[in-house]
Amino acid sequence: MLLVTNGDSAAERIEGVVPSGDVLPWRDVLHEGPVQAGLSDRELGEVRARFLADRGWASLNETAESFAERDAVLADFAKHDEVVLFFEHDLYDQLQLIQVLDRFLGRDLGGTRLSLVVADEYLGNLGPERLLALFMSRCEARDEDLELAGSAW
């Protein structure tokens, strides 16, 4: 199982609740800086890494490498029986969720189930019981979810 979430704090908490899953923190503040349409995932990663580095928020090489590794893990989703997108309700998370869902649009999922957890609470503040309850309440992503994300992205 692959669990994709908004950052390191949430990733650490989710790892404690779902120990059998691989957790992938998304780590991009998409509401800041350029997000041009029509770029490949690699090109967008380079633009985003450059922006974050120019602001002094991160090292260019480390960020570009981190985005490339993150993108490779997501692209290899088919090795997992399920991909769970575990995000919050706020703009930071919703933009990340839209980006991730867009990457699945038009893809053959094969035998991989794509599931959603969208919490109306901040994941980093939740205890294990609440995180587990959210995980257990996940629902399968619908074609409409992917299409809407694709339109938004």
Kinemage of the C-alpha trace (Angstrom):
@kinemage 1
@onewidth
@group {chain A} dominant
@subgroup {mainchain}
@vectorlist {calphas} color= white
{ca met a 1} P 0.000 0.000 0.000
{ca leu a 2} L 1.188 3.500 -0.856
{ca leu a 3} L -0.117 6.406 1.220
{ca val a 4} L 0.404 9.912 -0.183
{ca thr a 5} L 0.019 12.833 2.208
{ca asn a 6} L 0.810 16.522 2.595
{ca gly a 7} L 4.152 16.551 4.369
{ca asp a 8} L 6.509 15.071 6.902
{ca ser a 9} L 4.476 15.693 10.053
{ca ala a 10} L 1.417 13.912 8.679
{ca ala a 11} L 3.609 11.209 7.124
{ca glu a 12} L 5.188 10.365 10.483
{ca arg a 13} L 1.806 10.128 12.182
{ca ile a 14} L 0.322 7.993 9.402
{ca glu a 15} L 3.337 5.645 9.473
{ca gly a 16} L 2.567 5.006 13.136
{ca val a 17} L -1.026 4.048 12.326
{ca val a 18} L -0.576 2.144 9.048
{ca pro a 19} L 2.817 0.458 9.512
{ca ser a 20} L 2.409 -1.868 6.523
{ca gly a 21} L 2.187 1.025 4.064
{ca asp a 22} L 4.826 3.091 2.304
{ca val a 23} L 4.173 6.767 3.063
{ca leu a 24} L 5.027 9.429 0.481
{ca pro a 25} L 5.013 13.049 1.698
{ca trp a 26} L 4.155 15.411 -1.185
{ca arg a 27} L 6.151 18.449 0.085
{ca asp a 28} L 5.283 21.338 -2.222
{ca val a 29} L 3.662 24.645 -1.330
{ca leu a 30} L 1.722 24.965 -4.587
{ca his a 31} L -0.168 28.104 -3.547
{ca glu a 32} L 3.150 29.998 -3.668
{ca gly a 33} L 4.942 30.640 -6.949
{ca pro a 34} L 4.589 29.434 -10.533
{ca val a 35} L 2.586 26.398 -11.581
{ca gln a 36} L 2.427 26.628 -15.367
{ca ala a 37} L 0.035 24.517 -17.407
{ca gly a 38} L 1.338 22.229 -20.109
{ca leu a 39} L 4.596 21.227 -18.433
{ca ser a 40} L 5.637 17.624 -17.943
{ca asp a 41} L 5.963 16.407 -14.360
{ca arg a 42} L 9.763 16.679 -14.675
{ca glu a 43} L 9.611 20.220 -16.070
{ca leu a 44} L 7.177 21.372 -13.398
{ca gly a 45} L 9.377 19.823 -10.710
{ca glu a 46} L 12.324 21.819 -12.023
{ca val a 47} L 10.307 25.063 -12.075
{ca arg a 48} L 9.035 24.454 -8.554
{ca ala a 49} L 12.478 23.510 -7.214
{ca arg a 50} L 13.980 26.651 -8.740
{ca phe a 51} L 11.243 28.820 -7.204
{ca leu a 52} L 11.674 27.295 -3.730
{ca ala a 53} L 15.462 27.670 -3.948
{ca asp a 54} L 15.220 31.274 -5.157
{ca arg a 55} L 13.148 32.084 -2.072
{ca gly a 56} L 15.762 30.495 0.184
{ca trp a 57} L 13.266 27.905 1.380
{ca ala a 58} L 15.213 24.904 0.097
{ca ser a 59} L 18.314 23.851 -1.786
{ca leu a 60} L 17.822 23.632 -5.561
{ca asn a 61} L 19.598 20.297 -5.977
{ca glu a 62} L 18.028 18.650 -2.929
{ca thr a 63} L 14.545 19.832 -3.868
{ca ala a 64} L 14.858 18.835 -7.527
{ca glu a 65} L 16.133 15.420 -6.438
{ca ser a 66} L 13.346 15.075 -3.862
{ca phe a 67} L 10.670 15.934 -6.448
{ca ala a 68} L 12.180 13.480 -8.956
{ca glu a 69} L 12.222 10.696 -6.340
{ca arg a 70} L 8.665 11.524 -5.259
{ca asp a 71} L 7.456 11.484 -8.863
{ca ala a 72} L 9.193 8.144 -9.505
{ca val a 73} L 7.522 6.567 -6.467
{ca leu a 74} L 4.102 7.761 -7.617
{ca ala a 75} L 4.735 6.662 -11.214
{ca asp a 76} L 5.497 3.163 -9.887
{ca phe a 77} L 2.069 2.977 -8.198
{ca ala a 78} L 1.177 -0.308 -9.915
{ca lys a 79} L 3.439 -2.274 -7.578
{ca his a 80} L 0.965 -1.463 -4.790
{ca asp a 81} L -2.451 -3.033 -4.307
{ca glu a 82} L -3.817 0.323 -3.159
{ca val a 83} L -2.845 3.992 -3.251
{ca val a 84} L -4.454 6.079 -0.519
{ca leu a 85} L -4.440 9.861 -0.936
{ca phe a 86} L -4.585 11.203 2.630
{ca phe a 87} L -5.078 14.989 2.639
{ca glu a 88} L -6.660 17.811 4.629
{ca his a 89} L -9.352 20.323 3.737
{ca asp a 90} L -7.162 23.421 3.375
{ca leu a 91} L -5.824 25.068 0.211
{ca tyr a 92} L -2.294 23.710 0.700
{ca asp a 93} L -3.562 20.129 0.716
{ca gln a 94} L -6.322 20.520 -1.837
{ca leu a 95} L -3.859 21.816 -4.444
{ca gln a 96} L -1.588 18.847 -3.763
{ca leu a 97} L -4.545 16.472 -3.985
{ca ile a 98} L -5.608 17.967 -7.320
{ca gln a 99} L -2.070 17.570 -8.655
{ca val a 100} L -1.830 13.939 -7.549
{ca leu a 101} L -5.300 13.027 -8.842
{ca asp a 102} L -4.453 14.633 -12.179
{ca arg a 103} L -1.505 12.273 -12.500
{ca phe a 104} L -3.901 9.327 -12.376
{ca leu a 105} L -6.316 10.781 -14.947
{ca gly a 106} L -6.422 8.561 -18.022
{ca arg a 107} L -4.056 6.008 -16.488
{ca asp a 108} L -4.851 2.320 -16.388
{ca leu a 109} L -4.832 1.508 -12.695
{ca gly a 110} L -4.737 -2.214 -13.381
{ca gly a 111} L -5.363 -3.978 -10.095
{ca thr a 112} L -4.457 -0.962 -7.967
{ca arg a 113} L -7.257 0.627 -5.974
{ca leu a 114} L -7.122 4.435 -5.684
{ca ser a 115} L -8.652 5.696 -2.433
{ca leu a 116} L -9.262 9.072 -0.819
{ca val a 117} L -9.214 10.399 2.707
{ca val a 118} L -9.993 14.103 2.950
{ca ala a 119} L -9.975 15.218 6.561
{ca asp a 120} L -11.643 18.360 7.857
{ca glu a 121} L -9.012 18.408 10.600
{ca tyr a 122} L -5.246 18.989 10.523
{ca leu a 123} L -3.585 15.586 10.352
{ca gly a 124} L -0.558 16.674 12.372
{ca asn a 125} L -2.815 17.410 15.358
{ca leu a 126} L -4.646 14.081 15.371
{ca gly a 127} L -4.017 11.131 17.626
{ca pro a 128} L -3.608 7.564 16.395
{ca glu a 129} L -7.239 6.589 17.017
{ca arg a 130} L -8.610 9.435 14.910
{ca leu a 131} L -6.088 8.853 12.111
{ca leu a 132} L -6.969 5.172 12.047
{ca ala a 133} L -10.691 6.006 11.912
{ca leu a 134} L -10.063 8.336 8.955
{ca phe a 135} L -7.975 5.679 7.224
{ca met a 136} L -10.675 3.052 7.743
{ca ser a 137} L -13.316 5.423 6.306
{ca arg a 138} L -11.411 5.943 3.025
{ca cys a 139} L -13.466 5.765 -0.148
{ca glu a 140} L -12.544 4.752 -3.659
{ca ala a 141} L -11.729 7.619 -6.018
{ca arg a 142} L -14.284 7.897 -8.798
{ca asp a 143} L -13.728 8.784 -12.433
{ca glu a 144} L -15.545 12.049 -11.684
{ca asp a 145} L -12.949 12.891 -9.020
{ca leu a 146} L -10.129 12.389 -11.507
{ca glu a 147} L -11.890 14.380 -14.218
{ca leu a 148} L -12.622 17.280 -11.869
{ca ala a 149} L -9.014 17.312 -10.679
{ca gly a 150} L -7.821 17.251 -14.289
{ca ser a 151} L -10.022 20.224 -15.124
{ca ala a 152} L -8.787 22.138 -12.099
{ca trp a 153} L -5.145 21.292 -12.663
